[in-house]
Amino acid sequence: MILSFHPCFTADKNIICAGRKPGKAELEEISLADAVILPQGCGEMLYNMARENCENAFPNFDARFKYPGKTGQILLFQKTETAHPAARIYTSISFLYGKDGKIIKENLPFTYPFVFKFDWGGEGETVYLIKTQAGLKKILKKAGEFEKTGQKGFILQEYIESGNRSLRTAVIGQKLISYWRVQEDPDNFRAGLSQGAVADFESDPKLIKAAERDVKEFSKKTGINLAGFDFIFSLENNNDEPLFLEINYFFGRKGLGGSENFYKILNGEIKKWLKSLDLNMRGKKQRG
């Protein structure tokens, strides 16, 4: 029996668990299933229940929950020795301030400009280019306000001059879809489609190929099979090494042709995944 918690994938049995925690009924159904299909917005409780009580679950979110947030992703890149811009993790603004209330310059790992990232957020909304000490003080004030509410953690990251573009490679099952996101506004360093960038599927195919090669290798190490990976390439010395920026488990679909096309691709990849397990609907082994 194939069990689906995904509202857009019809299986032998479908359960909608959005907005509530899974309980005894969900556990019983998962225990009976040959495979479980989970939604992109799957919570950790449901995910762990599926992973612990069914041999097969899609997608694989082990890395998402083991290495949460942007700080977790940096730790994952470091553990897997994955190329990425140099970064330092901070759990509190107190690590940057002295007793006199001034920023300790020696505690800054980079010279200006550098990138500031909160531990949460997507589509570039919590990412800032810091050009001056005044700019840093302003964002640290905001970070201090977040800390009072219990939201802690941020990253200082090396700024890489990349020509105001980044590469998105979406992994959907075994399928890869890549496109450049080119920011034409010189005053906006965020190169995301939601930030006004435009999609480019044609430029620098060799660089795209290099990034897709690295994504495949990274996915083998981590098991990730549903995510949007962001890359940049340094313009310095025409460097063609892909640098991993972030992993987006919730990613925009505009560059994929919209939500309808995304779900069409996703459904097809889930069916291929089930076939690779020698399963069809009703959880029966395929024959012949």
C-alpha positions as CSV (number, residue, x, y, z in Angstrom):
1,M,0.0,0.0,0.0
2,I,1.3,3.4,-1.0
3,L,0.4,6.2,1.6
4,S,0.4,9.8,0.6
5,F,0.3,12.9,2.9
6,H,0.9,15.1,-0.2
7,P,-2.3,16.8,-1.3
8,C,-1.2,16.8,-5.0
9,F,-0.1,13.1,-5.2
10,T,-2.9,10.5,-5.2
11,A,-1.9,7.2,-3.8
12,D,-3.8,4.1,-2.5
13,K,-4.5,6.1,0.7
14,N,-4.3,9.8,1.2
15,I,-4.2,11.6,4.5
16,I,-4.0,15.4,5.0
17,C,-2.1,16.3,8.1
18,A,-1.5,20.0,7.5
19,G,-2.1,22.2,10.5
20,R,-2.1,19.4,13.0
21,K,0.3,16.9,14.6
22,P,0.2,13.3,13.4
23,G,-1.3,10.9,15.9
24,K,-2.0,7.2,16.5
25,A,-4.1,6.8,13.4
26,E,-1.3,8.2,11.2
27,L,1.2,5.9,12.9
28,E,-0.9,2.9,12.2
29,E,-1.3,3.7,8.5
30,I,2.4,4.5,8.1
31,S,3.3,1.1,9.7
32,L,1.1,-0.7,7.2
33,A,2.5,1.2,4.2
34,D,5.2,0.0,1.7
35,A,6.1,3.6,0.9
36,V,5.1,7.0,2.2
37,I,4.9,10.2,0.2
38,L,5.4,13.4,2.3
39,P,4.6,17.0,1.5
40,Q,7.3,19.6,0.9
41,G,6.1,21.4,4.1
42,C,6.4,18.2,6.2
43,G,7.0,18.8,9.9
44,E,9.7,17.1,11.8
45,M,7.3,15.0,13.9
46,L,5.6,13.5,10.8
47,Y,8.9,13.0,9.0
48,N,10.4,11.1,11.9
49,M,7.3,9.0,12.3
50,A,7.5,8.1,8.6
51,R,11.2,7.4,8.6
52,E,11.1,5.3,11.8
53,N,8.1,3.2,10.8
54,C,8.3,2.7,7.0
55,E,11.2,1.5,5.0
56,N,10.6,3.9,2.1
57,A,9.8,7.6,2.4
58,F,9.9,10.4,-0.2
59,P,11.4,13.0,-0.1
60,N,14.5,12.5,2.0
61,F,14.7,15.3,4.5
62,D,17.3,13.8,6.8
63,A,19.7,16.7,6.2
64,R,17.0,19.3,6.5
65,F,16.2,18.3,10.1
66,K,19.6,17.3,11.2
67,Y,21.2,20.5,9.9
68,P,18.4,23.1,10.3
69,G,18.5,26.7,9.2
70,K,21.2,28.5,7.3
71,T,23.7,27.9,10.1
72,G,23.0,24.2,9.8
73,Q,23.7,24.3,6.1
74,I,27.1,25.9,6.7
75,L,27.9,23.0,9.1
76,L,26.8,20.5,6.6
77,F,29.0,22.1,3.9
78,Q,31.9,22.0,6.2
79,K,31.3,18.4,7.2
80,T,31.0,17.2,3.6
81,E,34.0,19.4,2.5
82,T,31.8,21.2,0.0
83,A,33.1,24.3,-1.6
84,H,31.2,27.4,-0.4
85,P,32.1,31.1,0.5
86,A,34.0,31.3,3.8
87,A,31.5,31.9,6.6
88,R,31.4,32.2,10.4
89,I,28.4,31.3,12.6
90,Y,27.3,33.5,15.5
91,T,24.7,32.4,18.1
92,S,24.4,35.9,19.5
93,I,25.3,39.5,18.8
94,S,27.2,39.5,22.1
95,F,30.2,37.9,20.3
96,L,30.7,41.0,18.3
97,Y,30.4,43.6,21.1
98,G,32.9,44.5,23.7
99,K,32.1,45.6,27.3
100,D,32.1,49.2,26.1
101,G,29.3,48.5,23.7
102,K,31.4,48.9,20.6
103,I,32.0,46.4,17.8
104,I,35.2,44.4,18.3
105,K,36.9,44.8,14.9
106,E,39.1,41.8,15.7
107,N,36.0,39.6,15.9
108,L,35.0,40.4,12.4
109,P,36.3,37.6,10.0
110,F,36.1,39.7,6.9
111,T,36.7,43.2,5.7
112,Y,33.9,45.2,4.2
113,P,31.9,44.4,2.2
114,F,30.6,41.1,3.5
115,V,27.3,39.3,3.7
116,F,25.0,39.1,6.8
117,K,22.5,36.2,6.9
118,F,19.9,35.5,9.5
119,D,19.5,31.9,10.4
120,W,16.0,31.8,8.9
121,G,14.1,33.2,5.9
122,G,14.1,32.5,2.1
123,E,14.2,34.2,-1.3
124,G,16.9,36.6,0.0
125,E,14.6,38.4,2.4
126,T,16.9,38.0,5.4
127,V,20.2,38.5,3.5
128,Y,22.1,41.8,3.6
129,L,25.2,43.2,2.0
130,I,27.2,45.0,4.7
131,K,29.4,47.8,3.3
132,T,30.2,49.8,6.4
133,Q,30.4,49.7,10.2
134,A,27.3,51.8,10.3
135,G,25.5,49.2,8.2
136,L,26.6,46.5,10.5
137,K,25.4,48.3,13.6
138,K,22.0,48.8,12.0
139,I,21.5,45.1,11.2
140,L,22.9,44.0,14.6
141,K,20.3,46.2,16.2
142,K,17.7,44.3,14.3
143,A,19.3,41.0,15.3
144,G,19.2,42.1,19.0
145,E,15.5,42.7,18.7
146,F,15.0,39.2,17.2
147,E,17.1,37.7,20.1
148,K,14.6,39.2,22.6
149,T,11.9,37.1,21.0
150,G,14.0,34.0,21.1
151,Q,15.1,34.0,17.4
152,K,18.8,33.7,17.5
153,G,21.7,33.0,15.1
154,F,23.2,34.6,12.1
155,I,26.1,34.2,9.7
156,L,28.8,36.5,8.4
157,Q,29.9,35.4,5.0
158,E,32.6,36.4,2.6
159,Y,31.3,38.5,-0.3
160,I,32.0,37.0,-3.7
161,E,31.8,39.3,-6.7
162,S,29.7,37.2,-9.1
163,G,28.4,39.7,-11.6
164,N,25.0,40.0,-9.9
165,R,23.9,36.5,-10.8
166,S,23.5,33.2,-9.2
167,L,22.6,29.7,-10.4
168,R,19.6,27.7,-9.2
169,T,19.7,24.0,-9.6
170,A,16.4,22.3,-8.6
171,V,16.6,18.7,-7.6
172,I,13.3,16.9,-8.0
173,G,13.8,13.1,-7.6
174,Q,16.4,12.2,-10.2
175,K,15.6,15.3,-12.4
176,L,17.8,18.4,-12.4
177,I,16.6,21.8,-13.7
178,S,19.1,24.7,-13.8
179,Y,18.9,28.3,-14.7
180,W,20.7,31.6,-14.0
181,R,19.1,34.3,-12.0
182,V,20.4,37.6,-13.3
183,Q,19.9,40.8,-11.3
184,E,19.8,43.7,-13.6
185,D,19.4,46.3,-10.9
186,P,23.0,47.3,-9.9
187,D,21.8,48.5,-6.5
188,N,20.3,45.1,-5.5
189,F,22.9,42.4,-4.9
190,R,20.2,39.7,-4.3
191,A,20.0,37.6,-7.4
192,G,16.6,35.9,-6.9
193,L,13.5,35.9,-9.2
194,S,11.5,37.2,-6.3
195,Q,14.0,40.1,-6.0
196,G,13.4,41.2,-9.6
197,A,16.1,39.0,-11.3
198,V,15.4,37.4,-14.7
199,A,15.8,33.7,-15.6
200,D,18.5,32.7,-18.1
201,F,18.6,29.1,-19.2
202,E,21.2,29.5,-22.0
203,S,24.4,31.2,-20.7
204,D,27.6,29.4,-19.7
205,P,26.5,25.7,-20.1
206,K,29.9,24.5,-18.9
207,L,29.4,26.2,-15.6
208,I,25.8,24.8,-15.3
209,K,27.2,21.3,-16.0
210,A,29.9,21.8,-13.3
211,A,27.2,22.8,-10.7
212,E,25.0,19.9,-11.7
213,R,27.9,17.5,-11.3
214,D,28.5,18.8,-7.8
215,V,24.8,18.6,-6.9
216,K,24.7,15.0,-7.9
217,E,27.7,14.2,-5.7
218,F,26.4,16.2,-2.8
219,S,23.0,14.5,-3.1
220,K,24.7,11.1,-3.0
221,K,26.4,12.1,0.3
222,T,23.3,13.6,1.9
223,G,20.3,11.8,0.3
224,I,18.7,15.1,-0.6
225,N,16.2,14.5,-3.5
226,L,13.9,17.5,-3.3
227,A,15.5,21.0,-3.0
228,G,16.7,24.1,-4.8
229,F,20.5,24.6,-4.6
230,D,21.9,28.1,-5.1
231,F,25.4,28.6,-6.5
232,I,27.7,31.5,-7.3
233,F,30.8,31.7,-9.4
234,S,33.6,34.1,-8.6
235,L,34.5,36.6,-11.3
236,E,38.0,36.7,-9.9
237,N,40.5,35.0,-12.3
238,N,37.5,33.6,-14.2
239,N,37.0,31.0,-11.5
240,D,34.8,28.2,-12.8
241,E,34.4,26.4,-9.4
242,P,30.7,26.3,-8.2
243,L,30.4,27.6,-4.7
244,F,27.3,26.4,-2.8
245,L,25.4,29.3,-1.3
246,E,22.2,27.7,0.2
247,I,19.9,24.7,0.1
248,N,16.2,25.7,-0.3
249,Y,13.8,23.0,0.8
250,F,11.0,25.4,-0.1
251,F,11.8,26.9,-3.5
252,G,10.2,29.2,-6.0
253,R,8.5,27.6,-9.0
254,K,8.6,30.5,-11.4
255,G,11.8,29.3,-13.0
256,L,10.3,25.8,-13.3
257,G,7.3,26.9,-15.3
258,G,4.9,27.6,-12.5
259,S,3.3,25.4,-9.8
260,E,1.3,23.3,-12.3
261,N,4.4,22.3,-14.2
262,F,6.3,21.7,-10.9
263,Y,3.6,19.3,-9.6
264,K,3.6,17.5,-13.0
265,I,7.3,16.9,-12.7
266,L,7.1,16.0,-9.0
267,N,4.4,13.4,-9.7
268,G,6.4,11.9,-12.5
269,E,9.5,11.6,-10.3
270,I,7.6,10.1,-7.4
271,K,6.2,7.4,-9.7
272,K,9.8,6.8,-11.0
273,W,11.0,6.5,-7.4
274,L,8.2,3.9,-6.6
275,K,9.1,2.0,-9.8
276,S,12.8,1.9,-8.7
277,L,11.6,0.2,-5.5
278,D,9.7,-2.3,-7.6
279,L,6.4,-1.0,-6.3
280,N,3.2,0.1,-8.0
281,M,0.0,1.3,-6.5
282,R,-1.5,-1.0,-4.0
283,G,2.1,-1.6,-2.9
284,K,2.4,-4.7,-5.0
285,K,5.7,-5.8,-6.5
286,Q,5.9,-5.1,-10.2
287,R,5.9,-8.2,-12.3
288,G,7.2,-9.1,-15.8
